[in-house]
């Protein structure tokens, strides 16, 4: 018997604000100091919402948003701030424990 698997897409499960908050908190706990991982998390959240509208709200093109949130995107802090604000999030800096 052959078992097949489909690719997991976190965005499919981010269907409420509570799910998004839980996902973001878990990601920060798991690998909050890994910029590429956090870009992937923001990308998942962005895809769970309307990517085109989010790009518009963040003042970016859709392609620019995809590029900024790609693992090799290396966005400026101002870009991340705009994306976070468009998602209803706030960037904060904290002292590690």
DSSP file (Angstrom, degrees, kcal/mol; ACC not computed):
  #  RESIDUE AA STRUCTURE BP1 BP2  ACC     N-H-->O    O-->H-N    N-H-->O    O-->H-N    TCO  KAPPA ALPHA  PHI   PSI    X-CA   Y-CA   Z-CA
    1    1 A X              0   0    0      0, 0.0     2,-0.5     0, 0.0     0, 0.0   0.000 360.0 360.0 360.0 128.6    0.0    0.0    0.0
    2    2 A X        -     0   0    0      2,-0.0     2,-0.5     0, 0.0     0, 0.0  -0.785 360.0-155.1 -95.6 132.0    1.4    3.4   -1.0
    3    3 A X        -     0   0    0     -2,-0.5     2,-0.4     2,-0.0     0, 0.0  -0.906  10.5-167.1-105.7 130.6    0.9    6.3    1.2
    4    4 A X        -     0   0    0     -2,-0.5     2,-0.4     2,-0.0    -2,-0.0  -0.897   1.9-160.3-117.4 149.8    0.9    9.8   -0.3
    5    5 A X        -     0   0    0     -2,-0.4     2,-0.3     3,-0.0     3,-0.0  -0.946  10.1-139.1-126.1 145.8    1.2   13.1    1.5
    6    6 A X        -     0   0    0     -2,-0.4     2,-0.2     1,-0.1    -2,-0.0  -0.719  39.3 -90.1 -98.9 158.0    0.3   16.6    0.4
    7    7 A X        -     0   0    0     -2,-0.3     2,-0.3     1,-0.1    -1,-0.1  -0.445  43.4-118.4 -68.3 134.8    2.4   19.5    1.2
    8    8 A X        -     0   0    0     -2,-0.2     2,-0.5     1,-0.0    -1,-0.1  -0.566  28.0-170.4 -75.5 134.4    1.5   21.2    4.5
    9    9 A X    >   -     0   0    0     -2,-0.3     3,-1.5     1,-0.1     4,-0.4  -0.922  11.5-165.3-129.2 104.8    0.4   24.8    4.1
   10   10 A X  G >> S+     0   0    0     -2,-0.5     3,-1.9     1,-0.3     4,-0.5   0.815  84.6  70.7 -58.8 -31.9    0.0   26.7    7.4
   11   11 A X  G >4 S+     0   0    0      1,-0.3     3,-0.8     2,-0.2    -1,-0.3   0.802  88.3  63.7 -58.3 -29.5   -2.0   29.5    5.7
   12   12 A X  G <4 S+     0   0    0     -3,-1.5    -1,-0.3     1,-0.2    -2,-0.2   0.753 105.8  44.7 -65.4 -23.3   -4.9   27.1    5.3
   13   13 A X  G <4 S+     0   0    0     -3,-1.9     2,-1.4    -4,-0.4    -1,-0.2   0.444  87.3  89.9-102.2  -2.7   -5.3   26.8    9.0
   14   14 A X    <<  +     0   0    0     -3,-0.8    -1,-0.1    -4,-0.5    -3,-0.0  -0.526  47.0 135.6 -93.5  68.2   -4.9   30.5    9.9
   15   15 A X        +     0   0    0     -2,-1.4     2,-0.3    -3,-0.1    -1,-0.2   0.275  60.1  37.7-104.2   8.9   -8.7   31.2    9.6
   16   16 A X  S  > S-     0   0    0     -3,-0.2     4,-2.2     1,-0.1     5,-0.2  -0.979  81.5-111.5-151.6 161.8   -9.2   33.3   12.7
   17   17 A X  H  > S+     0   0    0     -2,-0.3     4,-2.7     1,-0.2     5,-0.2   0.882 118.7  55.0 -61.5 -37.5   -7.4   36.0   14.6
   18   18 A X  H  > S+     0   0    0      1,-0.2     4,-2.5     2,-0.2    -1,-0.2   0.907 108.0  48.1 -63.5 -41.7   -6.9   33.5   17.5
   19   19 A X  H  > S+     0   0    0      2,-0.2     4,-2.4     1,-0.2    -1,-0.2   0.899 112.2  49.4 -65.7 -40.2   -5.2   31.0   15.2
   20   20 A X  H  X S+     0   0    0     -4,-2.2     4,-2.7     2,-0.2    -2,-0.2   0.925 112.1  47.7 -65.0 -44.6   -2.9   33.7   13.8
   21   21 A X  H  X S+     0   0    0     -4,-2.7     4,-2.7     2,-0.2     5,-0.2   0.928 113.0  48.1 -62.5 -45.4   -2.0   34.9   17.2
   22   22 A X  H  X S+     0   0    0     -4,-2.5     4,-2.4     2,-0.2    -1,-0.2   0.903 113.1  48.6 -62.1 -41.4   -1.3   31.4   18.4
   23   23 A X  H  X S+     0   0    0     -4,-2.4     4,-2.4     2,-0.2    -2,-0.2   0.925 113.0  47.1 -64.2 -45.7    0.8   30.7   15.3
   24   24 A X  H  X S+     0   0    0     -4,-2.7     4,-2.4     2,-0.2    -2,-0.2   0.912 113.2  48.3 -64.5 -43.3    2.8   33.9   15.7
   25   25 A X  H  X S+     0   0    0     -4,-2.7     4,-2.0     2,-0.2    -2,-0.2   0.914 112.6  48.3 -63.9 -43.1    3.4   33.3   19.4
   26   26 A X  H  X S+     0   0    0     -4,-2.4     4,-2.4    -5,-0.2    -2,-0.2   0.899 111.7  50.3 -64.3 -39.9    4.5   29.7   18.8
   27   27 A X  H  X S+     0   0    0     -4,-2.4     4,-3.0     2,-0.2    -2,-0.2   0.907 109.9  49.7 -65.4 -41.9    6.8   30.8   16.0
   28   28 A X  H  X S+     0   0    0     -4,-2.4     4,-1.6     1,-0.2    -1,-0.2   0.886 113.0  47.3 -64.5 -37.8    8.4   33.4   18.1
   29   29 A X  H  < S+     0   0    0     -4,-2.0    -2,-0.2    -5,-0.2    -1,-0.2   0.894 117.2  43.2 -67.9 -40.3    9.0   30.9   20.9
   30   30 A X  H  < S-     0   0    0     -4,-2.4    -2,-0.2    -5,-0.2    -3,-0.2   0.929 142.1 -11.5 -73.8 -47.8   10.4   28.3   18.5
   31   31 A X  H >< S+     0   0    0     -4,-3.0     3,-2.0    -5,-0.2     7,-0.3  -0.132  74.0 146.3-152.9  45.2   12.7   30.5   16.4
   32   32 A X  T 3< S+     0   0    0     -4,-1.6    -4,-0.1     1,-0.3    -3,-0.1   0.668  76.0  56.7 -62.7 -17.5   12.1   34.1   17.0
   33   33 A X  T 3  S+     0   0    0     -5,-0.1     2,-0.7     1,-0.1    -1,-0.3   0.307  85.9  90.2 -97.8  10.2   15.7   35.0   16.4
   34   34 A X    <>  -     0   0    0     -3,-2.0     4,-2.4     1,-0.2     5,-0.2  -0.892  59.5-165.3-106.3 103.2   15.8   33.5   12.9
   35   35 A X  H  > S+     0   0    0     -2,-0.7     4,-2.2     1,-0.2     5,-0.2   0.860  87.5  51.9 -59.1 -38.5   14.8   36.2   10.4
   36   36 A X  H  > S+     0   0    0      2,-0.2     4,-1.9     1,-0.2    -1,-0.2   0.899 110.8  48.5 -65.8 -39.6   14.2   33.7    7.5
   37   37 A X  H  > S+     0   0    0     -3,-0.2     4,-2.1     2,-0.2    -2,-0.2   0.922 112.2  48.0 -65.6 -44.3   11.9   31.7    9.7
   38   38 A X  H  X S+     0   0    0     -4,-2.4     4,-2.5    -7,-0.3    -2,-0.2   0.842 108.3  55.0 -68.1 -32.2   10.0   34.7   10.9
   39   39 A X  H  X S+     0   0    0     -4,-2.2     4,-2.2    -5,-0.2    -1,-0.2   0.903 108.2  49.8 -63.9 -40.1    9.7   35.9    7.2
   40   40 A X  H  X S+     0   0    0     -4,-1.9     4,-2.5     2,-0.2    -2,-0.2   0.900 109.7  50.9 -63.2 -41.2    8.1   32.6    6.4
   41   41 A X  H  X S+     0   0    0     -4,-2.1     4,-2.3     2,-0.2    -2,-0.2   0.931 111.4  46.9 -62.5 -46.5    5.7   33.0    9.3
   42   42 A X  H  X S+     0   0    0     -4,-2.5     4,-2.7     1,-0.2    -1,-0.2   0.872 110.9  53.4 -63.1 -36.2    4.7   36.5    8.1
   43   43 A X  H  X S+     0   0    0     -4,-2.2     4,-2.7    26,-0.3    -2,-0.2   0.911 107.7  50.1 -64.2 -42.5    4.3   35.1    4.6
   44   44 A X  H  X S+     0   0    0     -4,-2.5     4,-1.7     2,-0.2    -2,-0.2   0.923 112.9  46.5 -60.4 -44.3    2.0   32.3    5.9
   45   45 A X  H  X S+     0   0    0     -4,-2.3     4,-1.1     1,-0.2    -2,-0.2   0.911 112.3  50.6 -65.7 -41.5   -0.1   34.9    7.7
   46   46 A X  H  < S+     0   0    0     -4,-2.7     3,-0.4     1,-0.2    -2,-0.2   0.903 110.5  49.0 -62.8 -41.6   -0.1   37.2    4.6
   47   47 A X  H  < S+     0   0    0     -4,-2.7     4,-0.2     1,-0.2    -1,-0.2   0.808 104.4  59.7 -68.9 -28.6   -1.3   34.3    2.4
   48   48 A X  H  < S+     0   0    0     -4,-1.7    -1,-0.2    -5,-0.2    -2,-0.2   0.782 112.8  43.7 -69.0 -25.5   -4.0   33.5    4.9
   49   49 A X  S  < S-     0   0    0     -4,-1.1     2,-0.9    -3,-0.4     3,-0.1  -0.295 121.3 -64.7 -99.9-168.4   -5.3   37.0    4.3
   50   50 A X     >  -     0   0    0      1,-0.2     4,-2.7    -2,-0.1     5,-0.2  -0.742  44.3-162.3 -86.1 107.5   -5.7   38.7    0.9
   51   51 A X  H  > S+     0   0    0     -2,-0.9     4,-2.5    -4,-0.2    -1,-0.2   0.877  88.2  49.8 -59.4 -42.0   -2.1   39.1   -0.4
   52   52 A X  H  > S+     0   0    0      2,-0.2     4,-2.0     1,-0.2    -1,-0.2   0.925 113.7  44.6 -65.1 -44.5   -3.0   41.7   -2.9
   53   53 A X  H  > S+     0   0    0      2,-0.2     4,-2.9     1,-0.2    -2,-0.2   0.897 112.5  52.5 -67.0 -39.5   -4.9   43.8   -0.4
   54   54 A X  H  X S+     0   0    0     -4,-2.7     4,-2.2     2,-0.2    -2,-0.2   0.919 108.2  50.8 -61.9 -43.9   -2.1   43.4    2.1
   55   55 A X  H  X>S+     0   0    0     -4,-2.5     5,-3.2     1,-0.2     4,-0.6   0.930 112.2  47.4 -58.9 -45.2    0.4   44.6   -0.4
   56   56 A X  H ><5S+     0   0    0     -4,-2.0     3,-1.1     1,-0.2    -2,-0.2   0.934 112.1  49.2 -61.2 -47.3   -1.7   47.7   -1.1
   57   57 A X  H 3<5S+     0   0    0     -4,-2.9    -1,-0.2     1,-0.3    -2,-0.2   0.814 112.8  48.3 -63.2 -30.7   -2.2   48.4    2.6
   58   58 A X  H 3<5S-     0   0    0     -4,-2.2    -1,-0.3    -5,-0.2    -2,-0.2   0.497 116.1-114.3 -87.8  -4.7    1.6   48.1    3.2
   59   59 A X  T <<5S+     0   0    0     -3,-1.1     2,-0.3    -4,-0.6    -3,-0.2   0.815  78.1 115.8  76.2  30.0    2.4   50.4    0.2
   60   60 A X      < -     0   0    0     -5,-3.2    -1,-0.3    -6,-0.2     2,-0.2  -0.814  68.9-108.9-123.9 163.4    4.0   47.6   -1.7
   61   61 A X     >  -     0   0    0     -2,-0.3     4,-2.3     1,-0.1     5,-0.2  -0.527  36.7-111.6 -80.7 162.9    3.4   45.8   -5.0
   62   62 A X  H  > S+     0   0    0      1,-0.2     4,-2.4     2,-0.2     5,-0.2   0.925 121.8  48.2 -60.9 -43.8    2.2   42.2   -4.7
   63   63 A X  H  > S+     0   0    0      1,-0.2     4,-2.6     2,-0.2    -1,-0.2   0.884 110.0  52.7 -64.0 -38.2    5.6   41.0   -6.1
   64   64 A X  H  > S+     0   0    0      2,-0.2     4,-2.7     1,-0.2    -1,-0.2   0.880 108.6  50.0 -64.7 -37.8    7.4   43.3   -3.7
   65   65 A X  H  X S+     0   0    0     -4,-2.3     4,-2.0     2,-0.2    -2,-0.2   0.937 111.3  47.8 -65.3 -46.8    5.5   41.7   -0.8
   66   66 A X  H  < S+     0   0    0     -4,-2.4     4,-0.4     1,-0.2    -2,-0.2   0.923 114.2  48.0 -58.5 -43.7    6.3   38.2   -1.9
   67   67 A X  H >< S+     0   0    0     -4,-2.6     3,-1.1     1,-0.2    -2,-0.2   0.921 109.7  51.3 -64.4 -44.6   10.0   39.2   -2.4
   68   68 A X  H 3< S+     0   0    0     -4,-2.7     7,-0.6     1,-0.2    -1,-0.2   0.854 114.8  43.4 -61.4 -34.8   10.2   40.9    1.0
   69   69 A X  T 3< S+     0   0    0     -4,-2.0   -26,-0.3    -5,-0.1    -1,-0.2   0.370  90.3 107.3 -95.5   4.6    8.8   37.8    2.8
   70   70 A X  S X  S-     0   0    0     -3,-1.1     3,-2.1    -4,-0.4     4,-0.4  -0.434  86.9-107.4 -76.3 158.6   10.8   35.3    0.9
   71   71 A X  T 3  S+     0   0    0      1,-0.3     3,-0.2     2,-0.1    -1,-0.1   0.777 123.6  39.4 -57.6 -26.1   13.7   33.5    2.7
   72   72 A X  T 3  S+     0   0    0      1,-0.1    -1,-0.3    -5,-0.1    -3,-0.1   0.228  87.5 105.6-104.7  12.8   16.2   35.6    0.7
   73   73 A X    <   -     0   0    0     -3,-2.1    -2,-0.1    -7,-0.1    -1,-0.1   0.868  52.5-170.0 -64.7 -41.9   14.1   38.8    0.8
   74   74 A X        -     0   0    0     -4,-0.4    -5,-0.1    -3,-0.2    -6,-0.1   0.927  18.6-165.1  48.8  56.5   16.2   40.7    3.4
   75   75 A X        -     0   0    0     -7,-0.6    -1,-0.1     1,-0.1     2,-0.1  -0.289  20.5-106.0 -71.7 156.2   13.6   43.5    3.8
   76   76 A X     >  -     0   0    0      1,-0.1     4,-2.1     4,-0.0     3,-0.4  -0.379  31.2-111.3 -72.0 158.9   14.4   46.8    5.4
   77   77 A X  H  > S+     0   0    0      1,-0.2     4,-2.5     2,-0.2     5,-0.2   0.852 119.6  57.5 -62.1 -33.7   12.9   47.4    8.9
   78   78 A X  H  > S+     0   0    0      2,-0.2     4,-2.1     1,-0.2    -1,-0.2   0.864 105.8  50.0 -65.9 -34.4   10.6   50.0    7.4
   79   79 A X  H  > S+     0   0    0     -3,-0.4     4,-2.5     2,-0.2    -2,-0.2   0.928 111.3  47.7 -67.8 -45.4    9.2   47.4    5.1
   80   80 A X  H  X S+     0   0    0     -4,-2.1     4,-2.9     1,-0.2     5,-0.2   0.890 110.7  52.7 -61.6 -39.0    8.6   44.9    7.9
   81   81 A X  H  X S+     0   0    0     -4,-2.5     4,-2.6     2,-0.2    -1,-0.2   0.925 110.1  47.7 -62.2 -44.2    7.0   47.7    9.9
   82   82 A X  H  X S+     0   0    0     -4,-2.1     4,-2.3     2,-0.2    -2,-0.2   0.900 113.7  47.3 -63.7 -41.6    4.6   48.5    7.0
   83   83 A X  H  X S+     0   0    0     -4,-2.5     4,-1.6     2,-0.2    -2,-0.2   0.933 113.0  48.3 -65.9 -46.3    3.8   44.8    6.6
   84   84 A X  H  <>S+     0   0    0     -4,-2.9     5,-3.6     1,-0.2     4,-0.4   0.924 112.0  49.3 -60.5 -44.8    3.2   44.3   10.3
   85   85 A X  H ><5S+     0   0    0     -4,-2.6     3,-1.3     1,-0.2    -1,-0.2   0.910 109.5  51.5 -61.9 -42.5    1.0   47.4   10.5
   86   86 A X  H 3<5S+     0   0    0     -4,-2.3    -1,-0.2     1,-0.3    -2,-0.2   0.797 110.2  50.3 -64.6 -27.8   -1.1   46.2    7.5
   87   87 A X  T 3<5S-     0   0    0     -4,-1.6    -1,-0.3    -3,-0.2    -2,-0.2   0.490 121.6-108.8 -85.3  -4.6   -1.5   42.8    9.3
   88   88 A X  T < 5S+     0   0    0     -3,-1.3    -3,-0.2    -4,-0.4     2,-0.2   0.743  81.0 122.8  81.2  23.6   -2.6   44.6   12.4
   89   89 A X      < -     0   0    0     -5,-3.6     2,-0.4    -6,-0.2    -1,-0.3  -0.660  52.2-141.3-112.2 168.9    0.6   43.7   14.2
   90   90 A X        -     0   0    0     -2,-0.2     2,-0.3    -3,-0.1    -9,-0.1  -0.998  14.0-132.2-133.0 131.1    3.2   45.7   15.9
   91   91 A X        +     0   0    0     -2,-0.4     2,-0.3   -10,-0.1   -10,-0.0  -0.648  32.2 177.6 -78.5 135.2    7.0   45.1   15.8
   92   92 A X        -     0   0    0     -2,-0.3     2,-0.4     2,-0.0    -2,-0.0  -0.966  23.6-139.9-136.1 154.7    8.6   45.3   19.2
   93   93 A X        -     0   0    0     -2,-0.3     2,-0.3     2,-0.0    -2,-0.0  -0.938  25.1-178.9-111.8 137.6   12.1   44.8   20.5
   94   94 A X        -     0   0    0     -2,-0.4     2,-0.5     0, 0.0    -2,-0.0  -0.919  32.4-108.3-133.1 160.2   12.7   42.9   23.8
   95   95 A X        -     0   0    0     -2,-0.3     2,-0.0     1,-0.0    -2,-0.0  -0.767  42.1-118.3 -85.8 127.7   15.6   42.0   25.9
   96   96 A X              0   0    0     -2,-0.5    -1,-0.0     1,-0.1     0, 0.0  -0.341 360.0 360.0 -66.7 148.8   16.2   38.2   25.7
   97   97 A X              0   0    0     -2,-0.0    -1,-0.1     0, 0.0    -2,-0.0   0.415 360.0 360.0 -96.5 360.0   15.9   36.3   29.0
